[in-house]
Each structure stands twice: as structure tokens, then as C-alpha cells.
Amino acid sequence: MLNVGKIEEGFVLDHIKAGKSLSIYEHLQLDKLDCTVAIIKNARSGKMGKKDILKVECDIDMLDLDVLAFIDHNITVNVIKNGEIVEKKELVLPKQIKNVIKCRNPRCITSIEQGLPHVFVLSDEKKEIYRCKYCEEKYSES
Amino acid sequence: MRHLMNPLDFSVEELDKLFALADDIEKDPAKYAHKCDGKILATCFYEPSTRTRLSFESAMTRLGGRVIGFSDAASSSASKGESVSDTIRIISCYADICAMRHPKEGAPMVAAEKSLIPVINAGDGGHQHPTQTLTDLQTIRSLHGDLNHFTIGLCGDLKFGRTVHSLINALVRYEGIKFIFISPEELKIPDYVTDMLREKGIPFQEVIRLEDVMPELDLLYMTRVQKERFFNEEDYVRLKDFYVLTKEKMELAKPDMLVLHPLPRVNEIAVEIDDDPRAAYFKQAQFGVYVRMALILTLLGLA
């Protein structure tokens, strides 16, 4: 069993679906932060079988929780101070996300208009459906 | 400032007001002949659509206003690569209100975000065409007498037809409406529409043959079945006549059933039906002008 040490201040993202940690690393733009980041892949989990974990030593305000919630709102966000968990943040699906995903509809105005942000709006909270603000095309991962 | 992007941008109550205004314009056009004196409508049509553009131009002219604009992208600065955001900023300096048709979905919304004047979506690709829906609603309201309690048959291309989807979304806000979808399997109404109807507890039925349901209908909304939508010629030949409205089929209908069509018609309604008093599709074009007049007045704050 691989051991990764405690962090003093920052956050631990737990219960990430196995294999998804790198995509979260990218979406949260952790490569741009000058801090310690541990990516743990395929850790054993009683609940999930296998899971990924991300440990980031930085200020908690630097984390965009909306982006994280959009990717997977079942992730547990543990806020760490002085080496201890001081808070567990609940992720709520954001009403709107900007420039996180791109509209793939070739007929959408976002495909040609310069400088136009890619904005997706939560259209069905129960089914977790996001639609492009402009053409209303449903976002799907595949 | 208000824009019109989607027929649902207006509440049922707001639509009632708009339609009542359209009624009054129809009754007493002279009263409105100078309401827009000194005002300018810009028709920014990035793709040709003669009927819609002329309907808007007629509406503004009948209100005493003037019209400027372009009727295809080639004759606009879009051909030089200008963005929609830049174009609308310029148009905002030239006109008081803008009607925009664009082949890209969402383009009028981009315009509305940057505009200093009200923007009307006059059709954006396969997405929305709200003034067509308002026209359809006003036609039903005026000729059928009510937007509640009727059975409407929607016939033809129900898969790709944006006017159909838009009309259904607008009608589900009213009471006691039953939908009958008449189409070949290939052009069936999408699942998300039937799912939505089920969720709201709105009755609907899906059939293949128009004759089977004709006697039940209070309204029949016809659309064109295009050959290129079919996978093979054989299916097209086999099915196309099911979706052509003829005198024989009209004989099965109620004496007061109305036939609507967003136009242009190709051959899905036989010419022999044009003189039938139940044929409402040319009157629909007339209601389109009244509704656009009411819309221009409403968005300009002159209603």
C-alpha cells in the first residue's frame, strides 16, 4: 500500500471516480498553481471499490467548486487546516458554467463568433442536464 | 429592455395582452398607422427568408415606421468577417428595433446581449422562430376562438420541424389540449417532447395515417415531408401520400376543423383545398403581420 503524507493546509478531494482525477486536475487548472499536488489513482475504497484522490496544498479559496460540482458533485471536499479536516464542503450543481466545456453543435453561433464564451445552463437539476445558453444543445460527455 | 428570443419569453398573460393588441390592430388599423412615425426597424437577415422579412417590413410600414436592412449575408459586413456582436452595436446606432434571421443557432441571443435596442429573433437555424409561433397562436385564437380545449393534429415532419416543437411548447401552457402526432416512423416526434407531455399529464397519441384520426381533429397543423429526410426512395414513395391533404381526406374532417401550415407549401396540401373555408393557412400570413405589429409596439414601449 502506497502512503501519501498529510497536508498541513489545503484540500483533499475524496471519492473521485477511479480514473477521473487527471481530468479534474486539468479542469481546476492545478498545473498553474505553484503548490504541492498529490494525485492518487485507483485507491482502495469500501464504498466505491476503487477511487481517485487529489490532495492539494493551497488556499481553499483558490478552488473553483462550481467546476468541481459540474464534473462530479459526489466528490467529497475536505478542507484541511493544521493537518486536520476542519470542514466538509457540499457540492451543489452550478446554475451556469462558463468556458469549462465547449458546445459541440456545429450550427451553434459559438462555433464562429470571436471571443464568445461557452456558457452552459443547468436546465434539469434532477437529470443533471446542461444546455448551451445559445443553441440549447444538450451537453453529453461522449 | 425586452427582446424576443423564444416564444416562452412572454408569459401567458403577456401573450394575452399582445394578442388583444393584434386584435385591435386588425379591427382598426388606422388607429395604429402613425404609432411608429420616426422609428426605424432594421431587418438583419443573414440568410434569405422572403416571407418573414416582408412580414416584418409590412408590419413596420403599416405602423408608420421605416425599414433598413440586408437580406442575405453576402450583402452585409458578415461577408467581411464582422461578428454578430459588432454588427448589432453598429445597428443599434442606426435603428430603434432589430429583427434578425441567422443560420447559426443562438446568434440573435448574442446580438441581444450586446444590443442597445430590442432584438427579435426572426429564426436562428433549426432552433427557434418565435414570431411564427406567435402567428400560429394568434391564428388559432382568432379563428378557433380560444387557446384552450381542443384536439390538434400535427402532421408531417415532426422530427426536424422547429415550428412544430415550438408550437407544442407554447400550447402546453394552455388547458385541455390533446395532441395527435401524425408522421412516418422516420420523422416521429422526438422522445424528449413525448416525455415532457407524459410528465405534465398532457394527452397525446401517435399515428401513421392521417385518415385514421381526421374526424377527431379541431385543428390540423400541416408541415412538409421532405424527400431528403428519408433513408431511401422506396420509403418516401410509399409514405408521401399519407401526408398529402386532399379533398377526400377533408371530407372526413369536422365541418369547422381548421387547417394551418407555416408555409411555404410544396405539395402537401392539394391546391383544391385552398377555397375550402377551413383552409386557414393564407389567413395565417395575415395574422403574422398583425402579431408582428403588436410585437414591435410592445417591445418599443408604444403599446
HADDOCK unambig.tbl for C-alpha pairs under 7 A between the chains (distance, minus, plus):
assign (segid A and resid 107 and name CA) (segid B and resid 104 and name CA) 5.19 0.50 0.50
assign (segid A and resid 107 and name CA) (segid B and resid 105 and name CA) 5.90 0.50 0.50
assign (segid A and resid 108 and name CA) (segid B and resid 104 and name CA) 5.26 0.50 0.50
assign (segid A and resid 108 and name CA) (segid B and resid 105 and name CA) 4.65 0.50 0.50
assign (segid A and resid 108 and name CA) (segid B and resid 106 and name CA) 6.35 0.50 0.50
assign (segid A and resid 109 and name CA) (segid B and resid 104 and name CA) 4.95 0.50 0.50
assign (segid A and resid 109 and name CA) (segid B and resid 105 and name CA) 5.56 0.50 0.50
assign (segid A and resid 109 and name CA) (segid B and resid 106 and name CA) 5.64 0.50 0.50
assign (segid A and resid 109 and name CA) (segid B and resid 107 and name CA) 5.34 0.50 0.50
assign (segid A and resid 113 and name CA) (segid B and resid 83 and name CA) 5.84 0.50 0.50
assign (segid A and resid 114 and name CA) (segid B and resid 83 and name CA) 6.74 0.50 0.50
assign (segid A and resid 134 and name CA) (segid B and resid 105 and name CA) 6.73 0.50 0.50
assign (segid A and resid 134 and name CA) (segid B and resid 106 and name CA) 4.14 0.50 0.50
assign (segid A and resid 134 and name CA) (segid B and resid 109 and name CA) 6.46 0.50 0.50
assign (segid A and resid 135 and name CA) (segid B and resid 105 and name CA) 4.94 0.50 0.50
assign (segid A and resid 135 and name CA) (segid B and resid 106 and name CA) 4.80 0.50 0.50
assign (segid A and resid 135 and name CA) (segid B and resid 127 and name CA) 6.60 0.50 0.50
